[in-house]
Amino acid sequence: METLIQEIEQQPVEIVDTLGRNYDTRDLSVRKIDQDLKEEYSGGEFNYERTQTSSQNLFSRLLSWLIEGIQDIFGFTLSPLTIKILTYVFYFLIGAVVIFMIVKLLGNENASKLFGRTTRKTSSVVIEETHIEEIDFTDLIQNNEREGNYRNAVRYQYLAMLKSLSAQNLIEWDFQKTNTDYYKELKNLETKEHFKKVSYLYDHVWYGEFPIEEESYREAVAEFQILKNRAA
């Protein structure tokens, strides 16, 4: 028995795959990487990492920060199309704010020119800095009439009337006083009532900022003249 076992062990053993599969029995060789391979592929064109480029301007970085914040807060991801739309809206709002600030800085006259409208030049005077007795309202009225600025002309017509009443000592002029103060100072009832009428007309045109045409202006001038004649 022992002799039989020894004979079996000495015989070559052939392993047979019962499934009939073929195995690759070729010898494998190990290749070594060249030492200079890393240096050869170390250029910027071989850097595939996603980095924040410096080409983004301040607004782009701010918008990216806002979008990321919204996504983090509400727990959802915006689609590329939505982000694109939000970008357009963001720049539109920025542009609107810039235009608004430019208009405010340019002032009324230049702003009107900016939008294709023209604004008539007007003669003006600061009443607070000048005593009413020293102001030549005739020139101011005529200048504004020539320019077609009848709203300003109404204002100076009213101030010229106050100047006339003050010169006749019917009122005591003070730029801080109101129309009601002057109304109370007048003694003559007819003068008081007509003063009330022209004061309402003046307030309607000047403070109400209502446009006034030449025909309406001439009618207002007639009312101012009636009061001047009654006070004389």
C-alpha positions as CSV (number, residue, x, y, z in Angstrom):
1,M,0.0,0.0,0.0
2,E,2.7,2.4,0.9
3,T,4.6,1.5,-2.3
4,L,1.4,2.4,-4.3
5,I,1.1,5.8,-2.7
6,Q,4.7,6.6,-3.4
7,E,4.3,5.7,-7.1
8,I,1.2,8.0,-7.3
9,E,3.1,10.9,-5.7
10,Q,6.0,10.5,-8.1
11,Q,3.7,10.7,-11.2
12,P,3.1,14.3,-12.7
13,V,-0.3,15.6,-11.8
14,E,-2.3,17.3,-14.6
15,I,-5.1,19.6,-13.5
16,V,-8.1,19.4,-15.8
17,D,-10.7,22.2,-15.9
18,T,-14.0,20.4,-16.1
19,L,-15.7,23.5,-17.5
20,G,-13.4,23.7,-20.5
21,R,-12.0,27.2,-19.8
22,N,-8.8,28.4,-21.3
23,Y,-6.3,30.2,-19.1
24,D,-3.7,32.8,-20.1
25,T,-0.4,31.2,-19.2
26,R,1.9,33.9,-20.7
27,D,4.6,35.3,-18.5
28,L,3.9,38.8,-17.1
29,S,6.6,41.5,-17.2
30,V,6.6,44.4,-14.8
31,R,7.3,47.8,-16.4
32,K,8.9,50.6,-14.5
33,I,7.7,54.3,-14.8
34,D,10.3,56.6,-16.1
35,Q,11.7,59.0,-13.5
36,D,11.1,62.1,-15.6
37,L,7.4,61.2,-16.4
38,K,6.0,63.5,-13.6
39,E,8.0,66.5,-14.9
40,E,6.9,65.9,-18.5
41,Y,3.2,66.1,-17.6
42,S,3.4,68.8,-14.9
43,G,2.4,71.7,-17.1
44,G,-0.7,73.8,-16.6
45,E,-2.5,72.2,-19.5
46,F,-2.4,68.9,-17.6
47,N,-4.0,70.4,-14.5
48,Y,-7.6,69.1,-14.5
49,E,-8.6,70.3,-11.0
50,R,-11.7,72.6,-10.8
51,T,-10.5,75.9,-9.4
52,Q,-12.0,79.4,-8.9
53,T,-10.6,81.4,-11.7
54,S,-9.4,85.0,-11.1
55,S,-11.3,86.1,-14.3
56,Q,-14.5,86.5,-12.3
57,N,-15.3,90.1,-11.5
58,L,-16.7,91.3,-8.2
59,F,-20.3,91.0,-9.2
60,S,-19.8,87.4,-10.5
61,R,-18.2,86.3,-7.3
62,L,-21.0,88.0,-5.3
63,L,-23.7,86.4,-7.4
64,S,-22.0,82.9,-7.1
65,W,-21.9,83.4,-3.3
66,L,-25.6,84.3,-3.2
67,I,-26.7,81.4,-5.3
68,E,-24.6,79.0,-3.2
69,G,-26.1,80.5,-0.1
70,I,-29.6,80.1,-1.4
71,Q,-29.0,76.4,-2.3
72,D,-27.4,75.7,1.1
73,I,-30.2,77.4,3.0
74,F,-33.2,75.8,1.2
75,G,-31.5,72.5,0.5
76,F,-32.0,72.3,-3.3
77,T,-29.8,72.7,-6.4
78,L,-30.6,75.3,-9.1
79,S,-30.4,74.2,-12.7
80,P,-27.9,75.9,-15.1
81,L,-30.8,77.6,-16.9
82,T,-32.2,79.0,-13.6
83,I,-28.7,80.3,-12.6
84,K,-28.3,81.9,-16.1
85,I,-31.7,83.7,-15.7
86,L,-30.8,84.8,-12.2
87,T,-27.5,86.2,-13.6
88,Y,-29.3,88.3,-16.2
89,V,-31.8,89.6,-13.6
90,F,-28.9,90.4,-11.2
91,Y,-27.1,92.5,-13.8
92,F,-30.3,94.2,-14.9
93,L,-30.9,95.3,-11.3
94,I,-27.3,96.5,-11.0
95,G,-27.7,98.5,-14.3
96,A,-31.0,100.0,-13.1
97,V,-29.5,101.2,-9.9
98,V,-26.5,102.7,-11.7
99,I,-28.7,104.6,-14.1
100,F,-30.9,105.8,-11.2
101,M,-27.8,107.1,-9.4
102,I,-26.6,108.9,-12.5
103,V,-29.9,110.5,-13.0
104,K,-30.0,111.7,-9.4
105,L,-26.5,113.1,-9.7
106,L,-27.0,114.9,-12.9
107,G,-30.0,116.8,-11.5
108,N,-33.3,117.7,-13.1
109,E,-32.0,119.5,-16.2
110,N,-29.4,117.1,-17.2
111,A,-31.6,114.1,-16.4
112,S,-34.3,115.5,-18.7
113,K,-31.7,115.8,-21.5
114,L,-30.5,112.2,-20.8
115,F,-34.0,110.9,-21.5
116,G,-34.5,113.1,-24.6
117,R,-36.5,115.9,-23.0
118,T,-35.6,119.5,-22.8
119,T,-35.9,121.7,-19.8
120,R,-36.2,125.5,-20.1
121,K,-33.7,127.6,-18.3
122,T,-35.3,129.6,-15.6
123,S,-34.3,132.7,-13.8
124,S,-34.3,132.1,-10.0
125,V,-33.6,134.0,-6.8
126,V,-33.2,132.8,-3.3
127,I,-35.8,134.8,-1.3
128,E,-34.3,133.8,2.1
129,E,-31.0,135.4,1.2
130,T,-32.4,138.6,-0.1
131,H,-34.9,141.1,1.3
132,I,-37.9,141.3,-0.9
133,E,-37.6,145.1,-1.2
134,E,-34.2,144.6,-3.0
135,I,-35.5,142.3,-5.7
136,D,-36.4,143.5,-9.1
137,F,-39.3,141.1,-9.9
138,T,-40.1,142.9,-13.1
139,D,-37.0,141.5,-14.8
140,L,-37.6,138.1,-13.4
141,I,-41.2,138.0,-14.6
142,Q,-40.2,139.2,-18.1
143,N,-37.4,136.7,-18.4
144,N,-39.6,133.8,-17.4
145,E,-42.4,135.0,-19.7
146,R,-39.9,135.0,-22.6
147,E,-38.8,131.5,-21.8
148,G,-42.4,130.3,-21.5
149,N,-41.9,129.3,-17.9
150,Y,-45.3,130.6,-16.7
151,R,-45.2,128.6,-13.5
152,N,-42.1,130.5,-12.4
153,A,-43.6,133.7,-13.6
154,V,-46.7,133.1,-11.4
155,R,-44.4,132.7,-8.4
156,Y,-42.7,136.0,-9.1
157,Q,-46.0,137.7,-9.8
158,Y,-47.2,136.6,-6.3
159,L,-43.9,137.8,-4.7
160,A,-44.1,141.1,-6.5
161,M,-47.7,141.5,-5.0
162,L,-46.3,140.8,-1.5
163,K,-43.6,143.3,-2.1
164,S,-46.2,145.9,-3.1
165,L,-48.4,145.2,0.0
166,S,-45.3,145.4,2.2
167,A,-44.2,148.7,0.6
168,Q,-47.7,150.1,1.5
169,N,-47.3,148.8,5.1
170,L,-50.4,146.6,4.6
171,I,-48.4,143.6,5.7
172,E,-45.0,143.0,7.3
173,W,-42.8,140.9,5.1
174,D,-41.0,137.9,6.5
175,F,-39.9,134.9,4.4
176,Q,-40.9,132.6,7.2
177,K,-44.5,133.8,7.3
178,T,-47.3,131.9,5.5
179,N,-50.1,133.1,3.3
180,T,-52.4,132.8,6.3
181,D,-50.2,135.1,8.3
182,Y,-50.4,137.8,5.7
183,Y,-54.1,137.3,5.3
184,K,-54.6,138.0,9.0
185,E,-52.5,141.2,8.8
186,L,-54.7,142.7,6.0
187,K,-57.5,145.0,7.4
188,N,-59.6,145.7,4.3
189,L,-62.2,142.9,3.8
190,E,-62.2,143.2,0.0
191,T,-58.4,143.1,-0.1
192,K,-58.4,140.1,2.3
193,E,-60.8,138.1,0.1
194,H,-59.0,138.8,-3.1
195,F,-55.7,138.0,-1.4
196,K,-57.2,134.7,-0.4
197,K,-58.2,134.1,-4.0
198,V,-54.8,134.8,-5.6
199,S,-53.0,132.9,-2.8
200,Y,-55.1,129.8,-3.7
201,L,-54.2,130.3,-7.3
202,Y,-50.5,130.6,-6.5
203,D,-50.5,127.5,-4.3
204,H,-52.4,125.5,-6.9
205,V,-49.8,126.4,-9.6
206,W,-46.6,126.5,-7.6
207,Y,-46.9,123.9,-4.9
208,G,-49.2,121.7,-6.9
209,E,-46.7,121.7,-9.7
210,F,-49.5,122.0,-12.3
211,P,-48.5,123.1,-15.8
212,I,-49.9,126.4,-16.9
213,E,-50.3,127.7,-20.4
214,E,-50.0,131.3,-21.6
215,E,-53.8,131.9,-21.6
216,S,-54.3,130.7,-18.1
217,Y,-51.2,132.7,-17.0
218,R,-52.7,135.9,-18.5
219,E,-55.9,135.3,-16.5
220,A,-53.8,134.9,-13.3
221,V,-51.9,138.1,-14.0
222,A,-55.2,140.0,-14.3
223,E,-56.1,138.8,-10.8
224,F,-52.8,139.9,-9.4
225,Q,-53.3,143.3,-11.0
226,I,-56.8,143.7,-9.5
227,L,-55.4,143.1,-6.0
228,K,-52.6,145.6,-6.6
229,N,-55.1,148.2,-7.7
230,R,-57.3,147.7,-4.7
231,A,-54.4,147.9,-2.3
232,A,-53.1,151.1,-3.9
